[in-house]
Structures are given as C-alpha cells and as structure tokens.
Amino acid sequence: MKILLVRHGETDWNVQKKIQGKTDIPLNEAGIKQAEELAEKLVKWERPIVGIYTSRLKRASKTAEIIAKRLKKEYLETDGLEEIDLGLWEGLSWDQAAANFPEEYKIWHDNRRYTRSPKGESYQDLLERFLPALQKIVKDKQSETGDIVIVTHSADIMTIMSYINDTPFYEMVKRYKTANAAVIEVDAETIL
C-alpha cells in the first residue's frame, strides 16, 4: 500500500509568498485548475484508490473534494493533517518574519524541529500529530488493496519525509519542498 501525499493547489498567499500556516486561505483559480488536473492523473493511477483523507483547511479540503468528485469517491476531513501553526509569522513573508523577529527566527531556523515560532508549533509538534493521524488511516485501510490519498500541506510533507529518511529537519526545504498539487509516494510500512 502506498500513501499518496498530495499538497493542496495554489492559493493567493502562495503566489504572494506569504506564510499561510493554519490561516485558512482558499484555493485560487489556478489552484482549482491544478486540483482538476491532478484528479485526472489519479483517475489513471495504476492501483485503486481506497481512501481520500484531507486536512480541514479550505485549500486542502477543496483539493480533496475535486479529486473525490472525479474519482467518484468520498473524502474525509481528518484531524492531524493540518498545516503547521506558525503563529505570529502567518501573513508575513519569510523575509518579513526574519526582519520582524530576528532573534526568534534565528533560533527557529537553526533548530526548527524543536523550536516553536512565536505563538506557533515546532516541526516536532507537527510530527507528533501528523504521524499518528497517518498511522491510524493506514491501519484502518490495510485490509484493502490499493493506495490512500492524503491531501495536506507543504510542511507536513517535508516533516514526514525528513522523519522517514532520517534527514536533519534544517535540510527539509532543500530536499523535500513540494509544488502545489504534487504527489509524493510513500510506502505505508515506513510510517507504521
């Protein structure tokens, strides 16, 4: 069984290079088109899709809705799949976050796995809710033959890939940054 980690389609904040985090920004027109194109690819997927799960945030749930409609399947909004909470940095660019919070940003940048952004989460906090959510989904579906679609967010994908591959978290952006509406395949056994 494969987990197909899908990053949501594009939002206006993606275009503006603003930090979204848990701020609930909807897909823009391009993001809807990206989700529709991805849904077409998943119709032709080599193995059956046995479940579609999504973050509750609008940008992810709308992506999942478009995929599910095209695949004629249900999707389930699932706790734990949300984007990292970046607290006071949300709505800023990364450069603005570094300029407005220089000391906090440096500490976070150098040790993002365990350091929280101001009023936000660390990547370890994210991992501690995201990994159990994935494990529960896999256990619930492991008797079925096929793959699972998880519509989520960039930080979630980078975090789980860093965890699976034992990559230092400060390298996550360089190694695992994922484009909007991209699919990353993961063997389900790697997270159990």
C-alpha positions, 0 to 999 in steps of 0.5 A: 500500500502506498500513501499518496501525499498530495499538497493542496493547489495554489492559493493567493498567499502562495503566489504572494509568498506569504506564510499561510500556516493554519490561516485558512486561505482558499484555493485560487483559480489556478489552484482549482485548475491544478486540483482538476488536473491532478484528479485526472492523473489519479483517475489513471493511477495504476492501483485503486484508490481506497481512501481520500483523507484531507486536512480541514483547511479550505485549500486542502479540503477543496483539493480533496473534494475535486479529486473525490468528485472525479474519482467518484469517491468520498473524502474525509476531513481528518484531524492531524493533517493540518498545516503547521501553526506558525503563529505570529509569522502567518501573513508575513513573508519569510523575509518579513518574519526574519526582519520582524523577529530576528532573534526568534527566527534565528533560533527557529531556523537553526533548530526548527524541529524543536523550536516553536515560532512565536505563538506557533508549533515546532516541526516536532509538534507537527510530527507528533500529530501528523504521524499518528493521524497517518498511522491510524488511516493506514491501519484502518485501510490495510485490509484493502488493496490499493493506495490512500490519498492524503491531501495536506500541506507543504510542511507536513510533507517535508516533516514526514519525509525528513522523519522517514529518511532520517534527514536533519529537519534544517535540510527539509526545504532543500530536499523535500519542498513540494509544488502545489498539487504534487504527489509524493509516494510513500510506502505505508510500512515506513510510517507504521 
